[in-house]
Amino acid sequence: MVDWNLAVATATRLVRPGPEVSRDEARAVVAELRKHAKSSEGHVRSFTRMGTEDIHDTPVLVVDRAGWVRANVAGFREVLKPLLEKMKDRRGGGPGGAVLGAVGGKVTGVELGMLLSFLASRVLGQYETFAPATRDLPAGANGGGRLLLVAPNIVHVERELDVDPHDFRLWVCLHEETHRTQFSSVPWLRDHLEGEIQAFLGETDVDPMTVLERIREAAQSLAGGRSDGAEDDEGTTGGGRSFVEIVQTPAQREILARLTAVMSLLEGHADYVMDGVGPDVVPSVTEIREKFKERRQRGASRLDQALRKLLGLDAKLRQYRDGERFVRAVVDEVGMDGFNRVWTSPNTLPTKAEIAKPADWVARVHRRAD
């Protein structure tokens, strides 16, 4: 269904080159990122009160853009395996199924490669939750995730923002280390997230005509929608939903609402921690935060902004903003230990509505627990 090798080849061929650095500079950046990743462990544990000295069994890998592509293709193969098997069974029963599969796999491989080439120059770091071991990228000791730091992108952004490079590298590591701490300290979180993703994929229509019909209906709906730029109740700007949103079934929208809440929590918590730890260990954290926030809001070219909208990446930016507000409000109300009740079980995770109204989560979880 997907030619994964072609996806990697396409992405690595199309991805833009990173910033110019000498061999010695590159080695120094890699060494410093590894050092900051290690030092971040203690800072994050102390601030969040999560985890212990020996809890991490996941590797920290400093990669280039091609390495990030290979890692994510391996992750996609793992997560999408059940859906692709379902599609293969459906298509294989028809006449010419093998030929259609081969041709479709090439097309999908190229499309996926183009998408990854766009993203590969934008990601600073990533905790890859579903990471199988590959030839050059090991997985965690228990088959869990791995932490990726994309060195050329970090260098590119620190130069673009004109901030202290050493402070910026540590600041990025604090955010990514928070994600590693979340998953290594909360044993059920990975399985819960995987279950939600598989439930989402399980609801996917494998009949192309059904998908096309849904796209047609969505296009007609969007054509009659608002165009004033105002946000609707879902926080979506008038003028269109992402492609991911367009092809969803009603059941998928419910699952996605839960996933959105979880991702908002995880991203907002990481932002809160990186800024909370920052003043003690990152002298220029205020300048970095202000410039980075302005960069997020400013965006890039019109084409870049259109692609972000199409792929749903603008929703990702809202997750950082809304999640950080939720975490800050809860910690202000009940302290860090009170906030950490969020990690008790899937039932204590905030809903999408509670992300917007933190007091409702506090009332539900703390009233029931007390």
C-alpha positions in Angstrom: 0.0 0.0 0.0 3.0 2.3 0.6 6.4 2.1 -0.9 8.3 3.1 2.2 11.8 3.0 0.5 10.5 5.4 -2.1 9.1 7.7 0.6 12.5 7.9 2.2 14.3 8.4 -1.1 11.8 11.1 -2.2 12.1 13.0 1.1 15.9 12.9 1.3 16.1 14.1 -2.3 13.7 17.0 -1.8 14.5 18.1 1.7 16.3 21.5 1.8 20.0 21.5 2.9 20.7 22.6 6.4 22.7 25.7 7.4 26.4 25.8 6.5 28.6 24.6 9.3 32.1 23.3 9.3 32.9 19.7 10.3 34.3 20.9 13.7 31.2 23.1 14.3 28.9 20.2 13.6 30.8 18.0 16.0 30.6 20.7 18.7 26.8 21.1 18.2 26.2 17.4 18.5 28.3 17.1 21.6 26.6 20.0 23.2 23.1 18.7 22.4 24.0 15.4 24.0 25.4 17.1 27.1 22.3 19.3 27.4 20.0 16.3 26.9 21.7 14.6 29.8 21.6 17.6 32.1 18.0 18.3 31.3 16.9 15.0 33.0 17.7 16.3 36.5 16.2 19.7 35.8 12.9 18.3 34.5 12.6 15.6 37.3 13.2 18.2 40.0 10.7 20.7 38.6 8.0 18.3 37.6 8.5 15.9 40.6 8.2 13.0 38.1 10.5 10.1 37.6 13.6 8.8 39.3 17.3 8.6 38.5 17.1 5.2 36.8 13.7 5.5 35.0 15.0 6.4 31.5 15.8 3.5 29.2 15.3 5.3 25.9 18.1 6.6 23.8 18.8 10.2 22.9 19.8 10.6 19.3 21.1 13.7 17.5 20.2 13.4 13.9 20.2 15.3 10.6 17.2 15.9 8.5 17.6 12.6 6.6 17.9 10.8 9.9 14.6 12.3 11.1 12.9 11.2 7.9 14.1 7.6 8.3 13.0 7.5 12.0 9.5 8.8 11.2 9.0 6.4 8.3 9.9 3.5 10.6 7.4 4.9 13.1 4.7 5.3 10.4 5.2 1.7 9.3 4.7 0.5 12.9 1.6 2.6 13.7 -0.1 2.2 10.3 0.5 -1.6 10.0 -3.1 -2.7 11.0 -4.8 -0.2 8.7 -2.6 -1.1 5.7 -3.2 -4.8 6.3 -7.0 -4.0 6.3 -6.6 -2.0 3.0 -4.5 -4.8 1.5 -7.1 -7.4 2.2 -9.9 -5.3 0.8 -8.0 -4.5 -2.4 -6.4 -7.9 -2.9 -9.8 -9.5 -3.4 -10.6 -7.6 -6.6 -9.4 -8.0 -10.1 -6.0 -6.4 -10.7 -5.6 -5.9 -7.0 -1.8 -6.6 -7.0 -1.2 -4.2 -9.9 -3.3 -1.5 -8.3 -1.5 -2.0 -5.0 2.0 -1.7 -6.6 1.0 1.5 -8.5 -0.8 3.0 -5.5 2.2 2.2 -3.3 4.5 4.2 -5.5 2.1 7.1 -5.6 1.6 7.1 -1.9 5.3 6.7 -1.3 6.1 9.8 -3.3 3.3 11.8 -1.6 4.5 10.7 1.9 8.1 11.6 0.9 7.0 15.1 -0.2 5.2 15.6 3.1 8.2 14.5 5.1 10.6 16.7 3.1 8.4 19.7 4.1 8.4 18.7 7.8 12.0 17.6 8.0 13.4 21.2 8.0 10.9 22.4 10.7 11.1 19.9 13.6 13.6 20.8 16.3 13.1 17.7 18.4 10.7 14.9 18.8 10.0 12.1 21.3 9.2 9.3 19.0 6.7 7.2 21.0 6.3 4.2 18.7 9.9 3.6 17.6 11.0 0.3 16.3 14.7 -0.4 16.1 16.3 0.3 12.7 19.7 -0.3 11.3 21.1 3.1 12.4 18.4 4.2 14.9 18.0 2.0 18.0 14.8 1.8 20.0 14.5 1.9 23.8 15.6 -1.0 25.9 11.9 -2.1 26.3 11.0 -1.4 22.7 9.7 2.0 23.7 10.4 5.5 22.3 13.5 7.4 21.5 14.3 11.1 21.7 15.4 12.8 18.5 17.2 16.1 18.4 17.5 17.5 14.8 20.8 19.4 14.9 20.6 21.4 11.6 17.1 22.7 12.4 18.2 23.8 15.9 21.2 25.7 14.4 19.0 27.2 11.8 16.4 28.6 14.2 19.0 29.9 16.8 20.6 31.8 13.9 17.3 33.1 12.6 16.2 34.3 16.0 19.7 35.7 16.8 19.7 34.3 20.3 22.5 32.8 22.4 23.1 29.3 20.8 24.1 27.6 24.0 21.0 28.8 25.9 18.7 27.9 23.0 20.0 24.4 22.7 19.4 23.7 26.4 16.0 25.3 26.2 15.0 23.0 23.3 16.4 20.0 25.2 14.3 20.9 28.3 11.1 20.7 26.2 12.0 17.4 24.6 13.2 15.9 27.8 9.9 16.7 29.4 8.2 14.5 26.8 10.6 11.7 27.5 9.9 12.0 31.2 6.1 12.0 30.6 6.2 8.6 28.8 8.9 7.0 31.0 7.2 8.1 34.2 3.7 7.2 33.3 3.6 3.5 32.4 0.1 3.4 30.9 0.4 6.5 28.7 2.1 5.0 25.7 -0.5 2.1 25.5 -3.4 4.5 26.0 -2.2 6.8 23.2 -1.6 3.8 20.9 -5.0 2.5 21.6 -6.7 5.8 20.7 -4.6 6.0 17.5 -5.5 2.4 16.5 -9.2 3.1 17.3 -9.0 6.2 15.0 -7.4 4.2 12.2 -9.8 1.3 12.7 -12.7 3.7 11.9 -11.1 4.7 8.6 -13.2 4.0 5.5 -11.1 1.9 3.1 -13.6 2.4 0.2 -12.2 5.2 -1.9 -15.7 6.2 -3.2 -16.8 6.8 0.4 -13.8 9.0 1.1 -14.3 10.9 -2.2 -18.0 11.5 -1.3 -17.0 12.8 2.2 -14.5 15.2 0.6 -17.2 16.4 -1.9 -19.7 17.0 1.0 -17.0 18.9 3.0 -16.1 21.0 0.0 -19.8 22.0 -0.5 -20.0 22.8 3.2 -16.9 24.9 3.2 -18.0 26.8 0.1 -21.0 28.1 2.1 -19.1 28.8 5.3 -17.7 32.0 6.8 -14.8 33.8 5.2 -14.3 36.5 7.8 -11.5 34.7 9.6 -13.4 34.3 12.8 -13.0 31.2 14.9 -15.8 28.8 15.4 -16.6 26.7 18.5 -13.8 24.3 17.6 -11.2 27.0 17.4 -11.1 26.6 13.6 -10.7 29.7 11.5 -13.4 30.3 8.9 -12.3 29.4 5.5 -11.7 25.6 5.8 -10.7 22.6 7.8 -7.5 20.6 7.2 -7.6 17.6 4.9 -7.3 15.3 8.0 -10.5 16.8 9.4 -12.4 16.6 6.1 -12.1 12.9 5.7 -13.1 11.9 9.3 -16.1 9.9 10.2 -18.2 11.0 13.2 -16.6 8.3 15.4 -13.1 9.6 14.4 -14.1 13.1 15.4 -14.9 11.9 18.9 -11.6 10.0 19.1 -9.7 13.0 17.7 -11.2 15.3 20.4 -9.7 13.0 23.0 -6.4 12.8 21.2 -6.3 16.6 20.8 -6.8 17.0 24.6 -4.0 14.6 25.4 -1.6 16.2 22.9 -2.5 19.7 24.2 -1.7 18.4 27.7 1.7 16.9 26.7 2.8 19.9 24.6 1.5 22.5 27.0 3.2 20.7 29.9 6.5 20.6 28.0 6.3 24.4 27.2 5.4 25.1 30.9 8.4 23.1 32.1 10.9 24.6 29.7 9.9 28.1 30.7 9.7 27.1 34.4 13.1 25.6 34.6 14.5 28.2 32.3 15.3 31.1 34.6 17.5 29.0 36.8 19.6 27.4 34.0 19.0 29.4 30.8 20.0 33.1 31.5 18.4 34.5 28.3 15.1 32.4 28.5 12.9 35.5 28.4 14.4 36.8 25.2 14.3 33.3 23.6 10.6 32.8 24.6 9.6 36.2 23.2 11.4 35.7 19.9 10.3 32.1 19.5 6.6 33.0 20.3 6.8 35.8 17.7 8.2 33.3 15.2 5.4 30.9 15.8 2.8 33.6 15.3 4.4 35.2 12.3 4.7 31.9 10.4 6.5 31.9 7.1 5.5 32.4 3.4 1.9 32.2 2.2 2.6 28.8 0.7 4.0 27.6 4.1 1.0 28.9 5.9 -1.4 27.2 3.4 0.4 23.9 3.8 0.2 24.2 7.6 -3.5 24.7 7.3 -4.0 21.9 4.9 -2.0 19.5 7.1 -3.6 20.6 10.3 -0.3 22.1 11.7 -2.0 25.3 12.8 -4.0 23.1 15.2 -0.6 21.9 16.6 0.3 25.5 17.4 -3.0 25.9 19.3 -2.1 22.8 21.3 1.0 24.5 22.6 -0.9 27.6 23.6 -4.0 26.0 25.0 -2.2 23.3 26.8 0.3 25.6 28.5 -2.6 27.8 29.7 -4.3 24.7 31.2 -1.1 23.5 33.0 -0.4 27.0 34.3 -3.9 27.5 35.6 -4.0 24.1 37.3 -0.6 24.5 39.0 -1.6 27.9 40.2 -4.7 26.5 41.7 -3.6 23.2 43.3 0.2 23.2 43.0 2.5 20.8 41.1 1.5 17.7 43.1 -2.1 18.5 42.5 -1.5 18.9 38.8 0.3 15.6 38.7 -2.9 13.8 39.5 -3.5 14.1 35.7 -1.1 11.2 35.3 -3.1 8.8 37.6 -5.1 7.1 34.8 -6.8 7.7 31.5 -9.8 8.8 33.5 -7.9 11.8 35.0 -6.7 13.1 31.6 -8.5 16.4 30.7 -11.2 16.4 28.1 -11.0 18.9 25.2 -13.5 21.1 27.0 -11.5 21.0 30.2 -8.4 22.1 28.4 -10.3 25.3 27.7 -11.7 25.4 31.2 -9.1 24.2 33.7 -11.3 24.9 36.7 -13.7 22.1 35.5 -10.9 19.6 35.5 -9.8 20.7 39.0 -13.4 20.4 40.3 -13.9 16.9 38.7 -10.6 15.3 39.6 -9.9 16.8 43.0 -13.5 16.7 44.3 -13.7 13.0 43.4 -10.3 12.2 44.8 -10.8 14.1 48.0 
